[in-house]
Amino acid sequence: MRSRHDLGKNLIMALEKEKLKTQIEFAFSWVQYPGDWCLSGSNEGKEPILLKEAFRGKKDWKSLDPEFLDSAPGGFSSALSFFSDEAFHFYLQAYLIADIDSKLEETNPIFNLTYGLTEEDKNKRINPKRYGERTWWDAALYKFSIFNQEECRSIMAYLEFKMALGDEFDNPQIKEALENYWYERAGKKIGHKAA
């Protein structure tokens, strides 16, 4: 039998989740579907083709089932890595909310919000033969430049929420990405809570 303390903790966690989901939905409420022509950021390989087929015409991110999000495209669970910047911007909220609700098993939005922003990978070049000196840091800065401050605050809140859950694998990446990038973009001074 659960104690009152456990029930209280569960209620607080449920309220925190709802507050965070509301914050994300509000922050991204102005973002529009990018159009069928602008779904994939790549044309190389099978996954971008599958992604275009899977997300074509899906203009209401709220109608997307978490199971679909977790496996798209075609069972590869890699949509967040192959979206165009505009499609990533539009669909990210669906992934964040599904993750907050613990409905993603294969897809990890944390990776897509931290890779390139940590000390370990920020200076790695993407593909020198194709992109020259462009690093993953450069790519992340460009990709995330589309987000406004309110959206960055909701991403920061999501990452802090995930870090508070205590995942030993993700926490170092989250902490570095927050300190290297997201806190500044969200207008937060390190060591102080955001308003």
Secondary structure as GFF3:
##gff-version 3
##sequence-region A 1 195
A	DSSP	alpha_helix	4	27	.	.	.	ID=ss1
A	DSSP	three_ten_helix	36	38	.	.	.	ID=ss2
A	DSSP	alpha_helix	46	55	.	.	.	ID=ss3
A	DSSP	three_ten_helix	61	63	.	.	.	ID=ss4
A	DSSP	alpha_helix	66	71	.	.	.	ID=ss5
A	DSSP	alpha_helix	79	82	.	.	.	ID=ss6
A	DSSP	alpha_helix	85	100	.	.	.	ID=ss7
A	DSSP	alpha_helix	109	114	.	.	.	ID=ss8
A	DSSP	alpha_helix	128	131	.	.	.	ID=ss9
A	DSSP	alpha_helix	136	144	.	.	.	ID=ss10
A	DSSP	alpha_helix	149	164	.	.	.	ID=ss11
A	DSSP	alpha_helix	171	177	.	.	.	ID=ss12
A	DSSP	pi_helix	178	182	.	.	.	ID=ss13
A	DSSP	alpha_helix	183	185	.	.	.	ID=ss14
###
